[in-house]
Amino acid sequence: MSTDLKQEVETWLAAHWDSENGRAVGSSDYDQKSWLTKVVDAGYAVPSWPEKWYGRGVSPKEARIIEKAFQARGAKGWGRDRFHLGAISIFKLGSEALKTELLYELLTGPICCLLYSEPGAGSDLAGIRTRAVKDGDDFIINGQKVWTSNAVEAEYGMLLTRTDIEAPKHQGITFFIFPMKQDGVDVRPINQITGEDEFNEVFIEDARVPERFIIGTLNQGWKSFQTAIASERLIMGDGITSRLRGAAGKVPTLLALAHKHDKLKDPVMRQEIAQAIAYRQLNTLNMMRAKEEMMKNGASSLASLGKLAMSRIQHGEARLSAKILGPQILLTETEDARNANFDAAKAYMNSIGGGTDQIQKNIIAERVLGLPKSTDVSRNIPFKDIKSG
């Protein structure tokens, strides 16, 4: 079966993808929507999903065969059953009608951003104050979100809202797939230390979202959100972001840097680089455990282990880059120093995405190690009665 599947995918790619020019055969340029439509229609974008939902119903092992064939040719569109958070959340939690209406559209192009954190609700995300008020067949949304990646380009957002202020803070929350391109949505980029502006503030005033766009159940959005955030942590823990962007793995970059600056003669440096390799390998094995658990249960607290580990790995590798370069790291006109400083800044920002390192430690302590939960005096009182500064 594996050999037949590999041959089938390679034959399909040979007929449809021009590897030399990075576009569909017969096209003058790369058209993302057109190409993704071909991949989705062939069942290769989400191969582990049932045929009814544009997949092929294959095992994770067989799905990896498809992904590797795409990667070998530099073809796009693979792995959307693992890395497209909007589509994954709707597939797992959306109603049949919602999946029918939006799943194909999401798989064939639109970016879906994450509208979670607020200025007063970051680490304590259950404290969100963005309101969704029922109005006929719609909900009217008012509030503010922050640290939202790719909000400028996004056509949809996964929006966490407060729908019942009489309920305790972990209840009365509803999760929506939210149309971004409408009046009342104001996206303002945040300038970062790296020179990028991938994060944004999003101000929402009297915008609308149809009731049928609820992900999960009304007032039970916290549970739906946990499934979505588990997938995000799994992606971050797997270190997939850099691979999706086509960047080289960080450990080979460290080795190349050490070779270039003649540091591998130092036994301590060799040991530290070897340790970095070992940490990454250990994290890979842990992510395999998390993926298996998510396939069985829909979520996995083990993903927090991987996310925390990746954060620590990135910090350690940034420190090693600085150690290799020494005083040269201050000479920002050199490419090596620019890359090292950029990676260091990204490492510390990635300690926040998907939940801070401190949040991951709490999850690991409570859900993996079984330690007592921290005291939260506001957990069981109506949200409207919670004091805020």
N, C-alpha and C positions, 0 to 999 in steps of 0.2 A: 504493500500500500504506500509506504513512504517513498519508495523509488518511483512508483507510478505518479504520485502526487508531484514530486519534484520535477519529473519530466513534463507533466502537464503544465505546471506553472511556467517553467522555462520556455516551453513551446509558445504559450500564450504571450509571454513578454517579448519573445523574439518577433512575434507578429504585430505587436501593438506598441512597443516602446523603443524609441531611438536612443540608445545609451550614449552614443557619441555626441549627440546634440542636446540631450536632456529634455526630450519632448516626445509626444505621441508620434508614431509613424504617420507620415503624410501631412504633419502640421508644420507651419512655418515658425511657430513659437510655442512656448509652454502655456497652455490654458488650463489653470488649476481645476476649475469646475468641470470642464469637459473630460479631463483625464480622470478625476476622482469618480465621475459618473461611470466611466468604463470599469474602473476597479471595483466599485460597489456592485455594479450589475453582474460582474463575474464572480462575486462572492469572496473576493480576496481582501477586502478592506476590513471585514469583521468575520473572519472565517470560523471562529469558535461559536458564533451565534447561530440560531436555527435559520433554515432557508427562508422561513416566513419573514424574518427580520434581516434579510440581505446577507446572511452568512452561508456557511456550508455544513455546520454542525460537526466540525472536526475537533479532535482533541487538542489541548494546548501544545503537545509535542508536534502534531501535524501543522498547527498554526505557525510554529517557529520555522518549519520547512518553507512555508510560503514567504514569511518575512525575510529569511536569508536569501531566497531567490531574488526578491525585490532589491534587497540591499546590494547584492553582488552586481546588479546591473545599474545601480543608482536610481532605481525607479521609486516614485513617491506613492503614498497612499496606503502603505501597509500599517498594521497594528492599531487601527482606530478602535478596535474592541478593547484595547488596553490603555490608550493614551488620550482619547477624546472624552473629557470628563462630562461634557454636556450630554453627548450621545449615550455614554455608559449609564449615567444617572437615569435618563428617560427609559432606557432599555430595562434596567433593573426595577425601577420604581414607578414609571409612568403607566397611566391607564392604557388599555388597548387603543382607545380613540386618540390619545396623545401620541402614542408611538406611530400610529398610522399617519397622523397629520405632520409630525415634525422629524421623525427619525431619519428618513431618507434625505431630507433637506440638510440636516446637520452633518450627515456623513459625507455629503458632496460639496462641502465648502465652508459655510459660515463659521467664524470664530465665536466661541462661547466663553465669555469672561466670568469671573467669580465675584459676585457681589455679597461678600460676607462681612468683613471687618468694618467697624465704625470708629469714629474718634473716641467714643466712650465705651466701646465694646470690642476689644482686641483679644487679650488673653481670656477674658470672661465673655466669650462670644454669645452666651445665652442672654446677655444683658442688652441685646440689640433693641433699638428704639425706632427703627424705620417702620412706619405703620402701613398696613394694607387694610382698607375699609371697603366693605362690600357695597357695590352700587350696580344693581341689576345683575347682568351676566358678567360683570367685570369687578375688579378691585382697583381702587384708586390708591396710588403709592405716593408717600411723602417721607423723605429722609435723606440721609447722607451716608455714603460708603467711602472707604479710603483704602489705599494700597492695592488697588485693582489693576492687575496686569492686562495689557492689550485692550483696555476699554475703548480707546479711540476707534479701533478697527472692528470691534465686536458687533455683531448683529443681534446676538442674544446674550443675556446674562443669567447666571444661576443665582437667584435673589432670595435671601433670607429675610423674612419680615415678621413683625408682631401683628397678629390678628385678634388676639384676645388679651386685653390688659387685666382682666379679672383673674386669669389663671396664673399659677406660679411661672417663673421665668423660663423653665425648660419646657413648659407647655404653652399653648396659645401662640405657637410659632408656625408659620406656613412657608413652604419652600416653593418657589415659582421658577419657571423658565420665562424670562422677561424680555420682551422686544426692546432693544436699545435705541433703534433709530426712530424716535418719536419726539414730539414736543414735550417739554418738561424734563428732559434728560440732558444735563450739562456735565460734560467730561473735561476735567482740567488736569493736564499732565503735572507730575511731580519731578523736578530736576534732581538727579541723584549724584552722589559723589563720583560715580564711574563715568559721568557725562551722558548717561542714558536718561530716558524718561519713560521707561516701560510701565511704571506704576502711575496711577491716576487717582484723583478724588472724583467721585461721581455724586452730583447733587440731583435729587429727584423731587420734582414738584408737580403734583396732580397728574402724574403719568398713569397709564392704565395697563392692566394685564388681564386677559380673559380668565375666568374661573377655571375653564378647561385646561389651563396651562399650569395647574398645581402639580408639583412633583410629589407623589405620595398622597397624603390625606390632609384635609383642612385641620389646622391646629395641632398636627402631629409632625410638623416639619423638622423638629430636632432629630427625630429618628431617621428621617430621610437624609438629612444633612450628614449624619454620621457615616452613612454608606458612601456619600460623595467624598467626604474629607478623607476617608480611609483609602479611596482610590488615588487621591492626590498625594497622600503620604507615601503610598506604594511607588508612585512614579518618581517622587523626589528621592526616596530611599534607594531606588534602583539606579539613580544617577542618569536617568534617561534624557534629561533636558539637553545635555551637551551632545549626546549622540544624535538626537533629532535635528540639531543645528549643524550636524556634520563635523563637529569639532573632534580633535583627537582626544583619546582617553588621557586623563590627567597624569597617571603614573608614567606612561611612555614619555610625556612631556617633561616630567621631572628627570627621568633618565637622560633624555637628550640634553637637558639643561646642565646636568652634572657632568656629562661627557664634554660638552662644549667648554665648560669652565674648569675642566681637569680636576674635578672634586672626588672622583670615584677611587682615587688612591687612598683617601681617608677612610679607615675602617669604620669609624663612627658614622660617617655619612652613608656608607654602604649599608650599615645596619639600619639606619633610619629610613632609607628608601625601601629596603626589604620589608620593614615593618609597615610602611605605607601600602605596599603591594599586598601584604598579608591581611591588613584591615579591609581592603577592598574585596579581596576574595571571600573573607568571612562574611562581609555584608551581602555579597552575592548569594551565598548559601542561605543566609537568613531570609532574604527576599524570596527565595524559592519556597521556603516554609510558609511565608506570609501569603504568597499567591495561591498555594494549595488550600490554605485555610479560607481564603476569600472565595474560592470556587465552591467550597462546601457550605460556608455560612453567610456569604455575602459581604462580610467585613472581617477585619483582623486587627487586633491590638498590636500584633507583631509588626505591622507596618510602621508603628511609632518607633520601634527599635531601629528599623532601617533608616527612617528619616533622621533620627537623632545621630545615628552612626555616620550618615553621609555628611551631616553638618560638621561633626568632629573631624572627619576625614578631610574635608575641604579646608578647615582651619589649619590642620596639621600640615597639609601640603603647601598651603600659602606660606606658613612659617618656614618650611624647608626651602621653598623658592628663595625667600629672603636670605636664608642662611647660605645658600649656594652663591648668591650674587654679592653678599656682603655690602660694603658701602656703595657699590654700583647701583643698588636698588634706588638710591636717591637721585640718580641721573636719569630722569624720566624721559629724556630724549632717545634713550636706547629702547629697542623693541623688547628685549628681555625684561627690562625694568617696567615698562608699560604693561606688559602682559602679567607680570607678577603682582603689580599693584592692583590691576583690574581684577584678577582672580581673588586677591585678598578681600577687596571690597565686596565682591559677589558672595564670597564665603560667609561673611558676616550678615549680609542681607538674606541669604538663604537659611540662616538660623531662625528667621522670623516666618518665612513662607510656609504654609501648611500647618501653622501652629508653632509657637516658639519652642526652643529647646526645653524650657522649664515646663511647658504644657506636656511635651512628650515624656518627660521624666515622671510627671504626675500620672499619666496614662499607664506607663510601664509599671509604676509602683502599685497602682490600684488594680489594673486589669490583667497584668501578666504575673506579677509577684504576689498579688492578693493581699496587699497591705491595707490598713484601714484608710477610708477616704478622709480628706481634709474637711474640717468643719466649715459649712457654708450657711450662715444664719439666715440668708435671704432665699434659700432654695425652695422652701415650701410656703412662702407667703405670696399673696397676689402681687403681680408685677407692678400694678399701679401704686402699691404701698412701699415699694423699694425706694430708699432714699438715694439720691444721686447728687454728685457735686458738679 
